């Protein structure tokens, strides 16, 4: 089968590469895509002589904006049921921690997810993911963590794998068995962590269903010592780790993530200055989740200034889940990151491209637009990159391309 060469031309291209121009912007840009890969990118003046003799398809982008395909690097996309009742409880003054202590929160979703069939969970997740793809997402991270037993955790990760096979999107699968303490281990968290480490994680890893391992290190979840055991097991299995860290208190999560050179530490509202320094030294990405901050009515902001001072890479993500961030819009996240956390539009867009790719360990082939990377990009009816951040839920892209093929939308 012949490989198609396509020239995407007459565009403003936000490559998101580091350089003299904000956003790595190329005015009057063109991009050569051969098969699934970007062959070359630059100004039309420089690209046209290269393509004069090529047998290729040319697509006029109408001076629209092209960005890398967006990456949502933290989601809990697969789950059963919903938690609308808990939403009402929080509005009448019940805290997230109190709801969890009463058997609600994650536990209620665990029970609903265990009851659902694999096909039912897949169909619900597929609908959510299709909506997310339409907003420019070409790569998504999907966690388990609503099973808390081997069979259901495996079921969730099989669904995540299937989503990547049946939809035009790359899926990074994360095992989150240490998300909460299941009711059958009530009062015995050490025994549950032992089960995760000795049985659950090795068995699921042997089925090649895991790309990384996560844990929830917090007062309402697992201690640093318990989390360390999970990470040691992951390291023995040659699996990279990430961490829900310092969301509700400074539990030393950022330091623990750095100790294991985690791909990312996520939430981080209560991370200290020394925690930010540790992340910088380890090269761990700070993933900010403004949806959960907003939805839970939190007031403690993550230490963005400290991250900047120490050159910690900052990503942002939806944290899509039924309890603390029931939102699918990566575009709304861009606006929230700017308004709630004070990121600049360039930092926010970098947070769902370059930094998000680094947080998943895939920056080598996506996250920026440059030669020899995969042709994942979105075309927007906009001219300025900041236009993706300033409205509340920016307009959907005109066209989304994954691996060189249009996955949604079309150019007129």
Residue, then its C-alpha position, 0 to 999 in steps of 0.5 A: x500500500x502506498x504511503x500518502x504525502x499531504x501538505x497542510x499549508x497556509x496556516x499559523x502553526x503553534x509548534x510548541x517548540x522552545x525558541x524565540x517565538x511564543x508558542x513556537x509560532x510559525x507564521x504562514x506555515x506549512x507542514x509535510x506529513x508522510x503517512x503517520x509522521x511529520x516529515x518537515x515543518x516551516x514557513x511556506x517559503x521554505x517548504x514549497x521548494x521541497x514539495x514542488x516535485x512531490x506527488x502529494x495532496x495539498x490542504x489549504x488551512x485558510x490561515x487557521x491555527x494549528x496546534x499539537x493534538x491535545x493530551x489529557x494526562x490524568x483521567x478516571x474515564x471508566x466507571x459505573x454509576x454517578x455521584x449526583x447525590x454527593x454533589x447535593x451533600x457537599x452543597x449543604x456543607x458535608x466535606x469530601x472527607x466526611x462523605x468518604x468516611x461514611x462509605x461514599x466517595x470512591x467506595x460508592x463508585x467502586x460498588x457501581x463499577x464492580x456491578x457493571x458488565x464490561x460492555x456496559x462500562x465500555x459503551x459509557x466510556x466510549x461516549x465520553x471519550x468521543x466527546x473528548x476527541x471532538x475537543x482536540x484530544x489525540x492522547x488520553x491517560x485512563x486510570x483503573x482504581x474503581x475496582x480494588x480487586x483483581x478482576x475489576x481492575x483488569x476489566x477496567x484496563x482491558x476496556x482502556x486498551x479496547x478504547x484505544x483500539x476502537x477509537x482514533x486516540x492513543x490510550x495510556x493505561x494506568x493501574x491505580x489499585x492503591x486508590x482507596x481501601x475496599x470495604x473487604x479490607x476495612x481497618x486493614x490497609x497494610x494487608x490490602x497494600x500487601x495484596x496489591x503488591x504481591x498479587x494484584x499488580x504482578x498478575x495484571x502486569x503480566x497481561x501487558x495491561x499497564x503502562x504506569x502505576x499510580x497511587x493516592x497518597x493522602x490522609x483519606x487514602x494511603x500513607x507514604x510508607x504504604x505508597x512506597x511499597x507499591x512503588x517499589x513493586x512497580x519498580x521491580x516490574x520496570x513500570x514507571x510511577x505517578x502519584x496523587x500527591x498533596x491534594x488535601x494536605x502536605x503529606x510529603x507526596x511530592x518528595x515521595x514522587x521525586x524519590x522514585x523519579x515519578x513521571x508526574x505528581x498530580x494535584x499538589x495544592x499543599x506541596x511545599x517549597x522543598x517539595x517543588x525543589x524535589x520535583x525539579x531535581x527528579x524531573x517529575x512533571x507537576x500536573x495541576x487539576x483545576x476541575x477538582x479544585x473548583x468542584x470541591x470548593x478548595x481554596x489552597x492553590x498549588x504553588x505555581x510560583x515555586x514551580x516556576x522558580x524551580x523550573x518544574x514542568x507544569x501540565x494540566x488535565x481534566x481529572x475526569x471522574x464522577x466524584x470530584x471533577x465530572x468534566x470532559x472539557x480539556x478546553x475548559x481546563x485551559x481557561x480554569x488553569x489561567x483564571x484559578x491558578x494564574x497560568x499564562x495562556x502559553x503555560x496552559x497550552x504547553x500544559x496540555x501538549x509538551x508537559x502532558x506528553x512528558x507526564x506520560x513519557x511520550x514526548x519523544x513522538x508527540x506533544x510538539x509539532x516537529x519533524x519525525x514526530x507523529x502527525x497528531x494535531x488540531x486545526x482551530x478557527x482561530x489565529x491567536x493561540x490564546x483564543x483557546x484559553x480565554x473563552x469559557x470552553x473554547x469552540x471545538x476544533x475544525x478538524x482533528x488529525x491523529x497519525x496523519x488521518x482526520x479523526x473528527x471534523x473537516x476543512x471546507 
